[in-house]
Amino acid sequence: MTVGYGRGQIVVGYDGSAESAAAADWAGGEAGRRGAPVTVLTVADPLGLHPAPFVPGLPESMRDSAMGVAEEGAARVRKAAEGVVVTARVADEVSPAAELVEASRGAVLLVVGTRGHGEVVGTLLGSVAFAVTAHAACPVVVVRGDDSRHPGPDHAVVVGVDGSASCLAAVRFAAAAAAASHAPLVVVCAYRDVFRRTGGEGEPGRTGAPPPGARGSGPTFAMLARETAVAAAQAARAEARAARPGVDVRVRVEEGRPARVLARVAKGRALLVLGARGQGGFAGLRLGAVTHALVHTAPCPVAVVSAV
């Protein structure tokens, strides 16, 4: 049974785990800043333990237990966001991902949590973070790393760009988050020279010979890769300033593996914003794969935004 959701809400998945508690706390802080209502969602039978369809309807004891968990999450949100309307919801839907995606259709933000060491966990959260970031109808924040830090004058918002439509939607979201909290916005574009060879992790790279038939193209490709990355970053800066005039936008263009560059820049920041999918090309960000990696490794909460 899919429950009804009000429009304009922040929806947070909660299952009683430490990871979902962090998500609830983060959602409460964000709701307080936005003045947005919050729905705390718990799935009553996420593991499919009830033998439906042979026995119709969930036992009341199972639903009551789930409601207790949802109310616990709602209490956490209320503590973080005084005066905000918070609703606890229980869904009979066996698939948490399907329920969260359904909830996202009228939401302004969907919030879920992960394990700090990289494994997405929890009876509700399970592996759903990846499913909802791919299919949700609203931006999704995966709370990991330092979840106590929110955007502000001393805590920047970082956005990864590559010039794709999804990335521009992420830029607009990031600019709004930065403007609302008077935070700086750091636009990051990473690029790679495919003819640059590196040793082990942390070893300096060296330029290798281009493949047969492409002699002399190494430096040219490196120049094109950087120029394309610079153009993508400048376009993103212009998009951010057009969307939110007055926002403090800073640009960083760096050579390296995009996931590593973004994780490094995001250290100590409040929020990392990514597009759900990218286009690759010379800039090489390919945000689909990079987003997947950073949901595992980012040192701060990650917002994933699809093109609209």
Salt bridges, closest charged atoms under 4 A:
ASP25 OD2 - ARG76 NH2 2.72
GLU30 OE1 - ARG33 NE 3.73
GLU30 OE2 - ARG34 NE 2.82
ASP92 OD1 - ARG63 NE 2.82
GLU102 OE1 - ARG105 NE 3.20
GLU119 OE1 - ARG115 NE 3.98
ASP146 OD2 - ARG149 NH2 3.12
GLU201 OE1 - ARG260 NH1 2.84
GLU239 OE2 - ARG172 NH1 2.79
ASP248 OD2 - ARG250 NH2 2.82
GLU254 OE2 - ARG252 NH2 2.53
GLU254 OE1 - ARG264 NH2 2.53
GLU255 OE2 - ARG196 NE 3.41
